[in-house]
């Protein structure tokens, strides 16, 4: 078993080797050596009661206690055990290497770096010490030093399974899948129980669209280590790609049962539930992910869209605002927020949202138009006109887009703009432009004409652009106004 993350598994392997090397020794004194036997003729003399002596330190008892601490992820307790070690034992190289492994597992990188440097100076060809250097470099985001250490390990020991695995991971990240596959296979040949190498190979198969091989490889890994949540999560991803949604859901549920603290697993669970009737559970799954990573944006995005579809507009608005808070560059969240605020009649808020979207996509005439009409509807006519007058200076004066935007500055020439729009060859572009034409008439001219163009937008029967949805809301509002 190997872990690239600092979970303590490397230290546990070292401990098991220590226990095996020490073996077991009988107690120095047996009861038959220290106390006379009681006989019928001569009763045994009672000895005075004395406090029991503290158990003597042994490498076996130390290793067993250390293993228990690491399995419980009690790194503080594990490190404290080294403080109680006899001085002579503490200076032994194998104990220092074990301490190094525990320091790396605990995340004490400063202490690990200092001890690793000391050990490397004394044992420059020791692959365990060099591999620890690679792990420390990984934690420090020093990819160059990590690669240097890994290559040194493999040069000394060409069959070093952990180093081959990590080199394979690096190669896969650089999309060098053939060489990554070679490294993973070599790592597996050296250590058939290295599930991280098997997992890496499955990911290569996944990325090269060999999904059946990816699933078979993960079946092998799960058979070896069924308590490794990432294996179940990876197989769920493969099964989802193969269209086996029930199996994907069952596997991701197993992954979350094993380790419910992994953000990505809950995001995946929510996504696998989306096409099913369990969409309310998908909301909860994304909520679990958000609880684990409140400053990560992906779960907010998925939950916002789902909440919107389920009619929880306020919940969706809250999620979109959180996306903007943690990742404002994702301007589609600002777009989604602006749409929902427009639908609620909050034109001030809608204008702010589209302004945010425009900040990160400054060439979008659609965002500029939505900001303009939002500000017009909020009663800021002079500001809206000034903004659009400045924005059109960035547009090609020969385009329909330019004349449509200019309409909101001059507030005249609508017949010419409509004529240009109707000549647009792209049906989606034409429909989007007609929406803004409808809004122009809705704001400044004739609501009956506005209604005509809203209807024309919907006649395209293409809900793939957000203006389609706004047109439907506008028609509903105009209908209610007529009934009133």
C-alpha positions in Angstrom: 0.0 0.0 0.0 1.2 3.5 -0.9 -0.2 6.9 -0.5 0.9 10.0 -2.3 -1.0 12.2 0.2 0.5 12.5 3.7 -1.9 10.0 5.4 0.6 8.0 7.4 0.6 4.8 5.3 4.3 5.1 4.4 5.1 5.3 8.1 2.9 2.3 8.8 4.9 0.2 6.3 8.1 1.3 7.9 6.8 0.3 11.3 5.7 -3.1 10.1 9.2 -3.7 8.8 10.6 -2.6 12.2 8.4 -5.1 14.0 9.4 -7.9 11.7 13.1 -7.2 12.1 12.8 -7.1 15.9 10.9 -10.3 16.3 9.7 -11.3 19.8 11.8 -12.1 22.8 10.8 -13.9 25.9 10.8 -12.1 29.2 14.2 -12.0 30.9 12.8 -13.7 33.9 10.1 -16.3 34.0 8.0 -17.0 37.2 9.8 -20.4 37.7 13.1 -18.5 37.9 12.1 -16.0 40.5 9.8 -17.5 43.0 9.9 -20.9 44.8 7.1 -23.3 44.0 4.5 -23.8 46.7 4.2 -27.4 48.0 1.9 -29.2 50.4 4.8 -29.6 52.9 6.1 -26.0 52.7 3.7 -23.2 51.8 5.2 -20.4 49.7 6.2 -17.3 51.7 4.3 -14.2 51.0 6.5 -11.5 49.5 5.9 -7.8 50.5 3.6 -5.9 48.1 5.6 -3.4 45.9 4.3 -1.1 43.2 4.6 -2.7 39.7 7.6 -1.5 37.7 6.9 0.5 34.6 7.2 -1.7 31.5 10.6 -1.5 29.9 10.9 0.2 26.5 11.2 -2.2 23.6 11.3 -1.5 19.9 8.3 -3.9 19.4 6.1 -2.2 21.9 7.2 1.2 20.6 6.3 0.2 17.0 3.0 -1.2 18.0 2.1 2.0 20.0 3.2 4.1 17.1 1.2 2.2 14.6 -1.9 2.5 16.7 -1.4 6.3 16.9 -1.0 6.6 13.2 -4.0 4.6 12.4 -6.0 6.9 14.6 -4.3 9.9 12.8 -3.1 11.1 16.2 0.1 12.6 14.8 0.8 14.6 18.0 0.7 11.4 20.1 2.8 9.6 17.5 5.5 12.2 17.7 5.4 12.3 21.5 6.4 8.6 21.5 9.7 9.5 20.1 10.4 11.8 23.1 10.1 8.9 25.4 12.6 6.8 23.5 16.0 6.0 25.1 18.7 8.2 23.8 20.7 5.4 22.3 17.6 4.2 20.3 16.7 7.7 19.1 20.1 8.0 17.4 19.7 4.8 15.4 19.4 5.6 11.6 16.3 3.4 11.3 14.5 5.3 14.1 15.5 8.6 12.5 14.1 7.5 9.2 10.9 6.4 10.9 10.6 9.8 12.6 11.1 11.5 9.3 8.3 9.4 7.8 6.0 10.4 10.7 7.0 14.1 10.4 6.1 14.0 6.7 2.8 12.2 7.5 1.9 14.8 10.1 2.6 17.7 7.9 5.4 19.1 10.0 7.3 20.1 6.9 9.8 22.3 8.7 10.9 19.5 11.0 10.8 17.0 8.2 12.9 19.2 6.0 15.6 19.6 8.7 15.8 15.9 9.5 15.7 14.9 5.9 18.7 17.1 5.1 20.6 15.6 8.0 19.8 12.1 6.9 20.5 12.8 3.2 24.0 14.2 4.1 24.7 10.9 6.0 23.0 8.5 3.6 23.0 10.2 0.1 22.1 6.9 -1.6 19.2 5.9 0.7 16.1 5.8 -1.4 13.7 6.1 1.6 15.4 9.4 2.6 15.4 10.7 -1.0 11.8 9.7 -1.5 10.9 11.7 1.7 12.6 14.6 0.1 10.3 14.2 -2.9 7.3 14.2 -0.6 8.5 17.3 1.2 9.0 19.1 -2.1 5.5 18.0 -3.2 4.0 19.6 -0.1 6.0 22.8 -0.8 4.8 22.9 -4.4 8.3 22.7 -5.6 7.8 20.5 -8.7 11.3 20.9 -9.9 12.9 19.5 -6.7 10.2 16.8 -6.5 11.2 15.6 -9.9 14.9 15.7 -9.1 14.4 13.6 -6.0 12.2 11.1 -7.8 14.7 10.7 -10.6 17.5 10.1 -8.1 15.5 7.4 -6.4 14.8 5.6 -9.7 18.4 5.9 -10.8 19.5 4.1 -7.7 16.6 1.7 -7.7 15.0 1.4 -11.1 12.1 -0.8 -9.7 11.2 1.6 -6.8 7.4 1.3 -6.9 6.5 4.5 -5.0 8.8 6.7 -7.1 7.7 5.1 -10.4 4.1 5.8 -9.4 4.8 9.4 -8.6 6.7 9.9 -11.9 3.7 8.3 -13.7 1.3 10.8 -12.0 3.5 13.7 -13.2 3.6 12.3 -16.7 -0.1 11.8 -16.8 -0.7 15.4 -15.7 1.5 16.5 -18.6 -0.7 14.2 -20.8 2.2 11.9 -21.7 -0.1 8.9 -21.3 2.1 6.3 -23.0 5.1 6.9 -20.7 2.9 7.3 -17.7 1.3 3.9 -18.5 4.8 2.4 -18.7 5.8 3.8 -15.3 2.6 2.5 -13.6 3.0 -1.0 -15.1 6.6 -1.1 -13.8 5.5 0.1 -10.4 2.8 -2.7 -10.3 5.3 -5.3 -11.5 7.6 -4.3 -8.6 4.8 -4.1 -6.0 1.5 -5.8 -7.1 -0.2 -4.3 -4.0 0.6 -0.7 -4.9 -3.0 0.4 -5.4 -1.9 4.0 -6.2 -0.1 2.7 -9.3 -3.2 0.7 -10.2 -5.3 3.8 -9.7 -2.9 5.8 -11.9 -3.1 3.2 -14.6 -6.9 3.3 -14.5 -6.8 7.1 -14.9 -4.6 6.7 -18.0 -7.2 4.3 -19.5 -9.9 6.7 -18.6 -8.2 9.7 -20.2 -7.5 7.6 -23.4 -11.1 6.5 -23.5 -10.4 2.9 -22.8 -13.2 2.7 -20.3 -13.6 -1.0 -20.0 -9.9 -1.4 -19.2 -10.3 1.5 -16.7 -13.1 -0.4 -14.9 -11.3 -3.7 -14.9 -8.2 -2.0 -13.4 -10.3 -0.4 -10.7 -11.9 -3.8 -10.0 -8.5 -5.2 -9.4 -7.6 -2.3 -7.1 -10.8 -2.5 -5.1 -10.2 -6.2 -4.6 -6.9 -5.4 -3.0 -7.9 -2.5 -0.9 -11.7 -2.1 -0.5 -11.3 0.5 2.2 -9.7 3.1 -0.2 -12.5 5.6 -1.0 -10.8 7.1 -4.1 -11.0 3.7 -5.9 -14.8 3.6 -5.5 -15.1 7.2 -6.6 -12.9 6.6 -9.7 -14.9 3.5 -10.6 -18.1 5.5 -10.2 -16.8 8.1 -12.7 -16.0 5.4 -15.2 -19.4 3.7 -14.8 -21.1 7.1 -15.3 -19.2 7.5 -18.6 -20.3 4.0 -19.6 -23.9 5.0 -19.0 -24.3 2.7 -15.9 -25.8 5.3 -13.6 -27.1 3.0 -10.9 -23.7 1.4 -10.5 -22.1 4.9 -10.4 -24.4 6.0 -7.7 -23.9 2.9 -5.7 -20.1 3.3 -5.9 -20.0 6.9 -5.0 -22.2 6.2 -2.1 -19.7 3.6 -1.0 -16.9 6.1 -1.3 -18.7 8.6 0.8 -19.5 5.9 3.4 -15.8 5.1 3.7 -14.6 8.7 3.8 -17.3 11.4 4.0 -14.8 14.2 4.2 -13.9 14.4 0.5 -15.3 17.5 -1.3 -15.1 16.1 -4.8 -16.9 12.9 -3.9 -20.0 14.8 -2.8 -19.9 17.0 -5.9 -19.8 13.8 -8.0 -22.6 12.3 -6.0 -24.8 15.3 -6.7 -24.0 15.2 -10.4 -24.8 11.5 -10.7 -28.2 12.1 -9.0 -29.1 15.0 -11.4 -30.6 12.9 -14.2 -32.6 10.8 -11.7 -35.8 11.4 -9.7 -33.6 12.0 -6.6 -32.8 15.7 -7.4 -33.7 16.9 -3.9 -31.0 14.5 -2.6 -28.6 16.1 -5.2 -29.2 19.4 -3.5 -28.2 17.9 -0.2 -25.1 16.3 -1.7 -23.9 19.6 -3.1 -24.7 21.1 0.4 -22.4 18.5 2.0 -19.6 19.5 -0.4 -20.2 23.2 0.4 -19.9 22.4 4.1 -16.6 20.7 3.5 -15.3 23.5 1.1 -17.2 26.7 1.6 -14.6 28.6 -0.4 -14.7 26.3 -3.4 -17.0 27.3 -6.1 -18.0 24.2 -8.1 -20.7 22.9 -5.7 -22.3 26.3 -5.5 -22.5 26.5 -9.3 -24.2 23.1 -9.6 -26.5 23.7 -6.7 -27.5 27.2 -8.0 -28.6 25.7 -11.3 -30.5 22.9 -9.7 -32.2 25.1 -7.2 -33.3 27.4 -10.0 -34.8 24.4 -11.9 -36.6 23.2 -8.7 -38.1 26.7 -8.2 -35.9 27.7 -5.2 -35.0 31.1 -6.7 -33.8 32.7 -3.5 -31.6 29.7 -2.8 -30.2 29.9 -6.3 -29.5 33.6 -5.9 -27.6 32.9 -2.7 -25.5 30.3 -4.4 -24.7 32.5 -7.4 -23.6 35.3 -5.0 -21.3 32.8 -3.2 -19.7 31.9 -6.6 -19.1 35.6 -7.3 -17.6 35.9 -3.8 -15.1 33.0 -4.1 -14.5 33.0 -7.9 -15.7 36.2 -9.6 -13.8 35.3 -12.8 -16.6 32.8 -13.5 -18.8 35.4 -15.0 -21.6 33.0 -15.9 -22.5 33.1 -12.2 -23.0 36.8 -12.4 -25.1 36.3 -15.6 -27.3 33.7 -13.7 -27.6 36.1 -10.8 -28.6 38.9 -13.0 -31.2 36.9 -14.8 -32.9 35.8 -11.6 -32.8 39.3 -10.1 -34.3 40.7 -13.3 -37.1 38.1 -13.0 -37.8 39.3 -9.4 -38.0 42.9 -10.6 -34.8 43.8 -8.8 -33.3 45.9 -11.6 -30.7 47.6 -9.3 -29.4 44.2 -8.4 -29.6 42.9 -11.9 -27.6 45.8 -13.2 -24.9 45.2 -10.6 -24.7 41.5 -11.6 -24.4 42.2 -15.3 -21.8 44.9 -14.5 -19.8 42.2 -12.7 -20.2 39.8 -15.7 -19.1 42.6 -18.1 -16.0 43.2 -16.0 -14.7 39.7 -16.7 -16.1 39.6 -20.3 -15.8 43.2 -21.4 -16.5 42.5 -25.1 -20.0 41.1 -24.5 -22.6 43.4 -26.0 -25.3 41.2 -24.4 -24.0 42.0 -20.9 -23.6 45.6 -21.8 -27.2 45.7 -23.1 -28.5 44.0 -20.0 -26.7 46.4 -17.8 -28.1 49.3 -19.8 -31.7 48.2 -19.8 -31.5 47.2 -16.1 -30.3 50.7 -15.3 -33.1 52.2 -17.5 -35.7 50.2 -15.7 -34.2 51.2 -12.3 -34.8 54.9 -13.3 -31.2 55.8 -14.1 -31.8 57.1 -17.7 -28.9 59.6 -17.9 -26.4 57.1 -16.5 -27.6 54.3 -18.8 -27.3 56.5 -21.9 -23.8 57.7 -20.9 -22.6 54.1 -20.3 -23.9 52.8 -23.7 -22.5 55.9 -25.5 -19.1 55.0 -24.2 -19.5 51.2 -24.8 -20.4 51.6 -28.5 -17.0 53.2 -29.2 -15.6 49.7 -28.7 -17.8 48.2 -31.4 -17.4 47.8 -35.2 -19.6 50.6 -36.7 -20.6 48.3 -39.6 -22.3 45.7 -37.4 -25.9 45.2 -36.5 -24.7 44.9 -32.9 -23.4 48.5 -33.1 -26.8 49.9 -34.4 -28.8 47.9 -31.8 -26.7 49.3 -28.9 -26.8 52.8 -30.4 -30.6 52.6 -30.3 -30.4 52.9 -26.5 -28.4 56.1 -26.8 -30.3 57.9 -29.6 -33.7 56.3 -28.8 -34.6 56.6 -32.5 -34.0 54.7 -35.7 -35.7 51.5 -34.6 -37.0 50.7 -38.1 -33.5 50.6 -39.5 -32.3 48.5 -36.6 -35.1 46.0 -37.1 -34.4 45.8 -40.8 -30.8 44.9 -40.0 -31.7 42.4 -37.4 -34.1 40.5 -39.8 -31.2 40.1 -42.3 -29.1 38.3 -39.7 -28.4 34.8 -41.0 -27.7 33.2 -37.6 -31.1 32.3 -36.0 -29.9 32.5 -32.4 -28.2 35.9 -32.9 -31.4 37.2 -34.6 -33.6 36.0 -31.7 -31.3 37.6 -29.1 -31.2 40.9 -30.9 -35.0 40.8 -31.2 -35.3 40.5 -27.4 -33.5 43.8 -26.9 -35.6 45.4 -29.6 -38.7 44.2 -27.7 -37.2 45.6 -24.4 -36.7 49.0 -26.2 -40.3 49.2 -27.3 -41.4 48.0 -23.8 -39.4 50.8 -22.2 -39.9 53.7 -24.5 -42.5 53.1 -27.2 -45.3 50.6 -27.7 -45.9 47.6 -25.5 -48.0 45.9 -28.1 -45.0 46.0 -30.5 -42.8 44.8 -27.7 -45.2 41.9 -27.2 -44.9 41.0 -30.9 -41.1 40.7 -30.7 -41.2 38.8 -27.5 -43.4 36.3 -29.2 -41.1 36.2 -32.1 -38.2 35.3 -29.8 -40.1 32.4 -28.3 -41.2 31.2 -31.8 -37.5 30.2 -32.4 -38.2 27.5 -29.7 -34.5 27.6 -28.7 -34.2 28.0 -24.9 -30.4 27.8 -25.2 -29.9 31.6 -24.6 -30.9 33.5 -21.5 -33.0 36.1 -23.5 -35.4 33.3 -24.4 -36.3 32.9 -20.7 -36.6 36.7 -20.2 -38.9 36.9 -23.1 -41.2 34.4 -21.6 -41.3 36.3 -18.3 -42.0 39.5 -20.2 -44.9 38.0 -22.0 -46.3 36.6 -18.7 -46.0 40.1 -17.2 -47.6 41.8 -20.1 -50.5 39.3 -20.0 -51.0 39.9 -16.3 -51.0 43.7 -17.0 -53.7 43.3 -19.6 -55.8 41.2 -17.3 -55.4 43.8 -14.6 
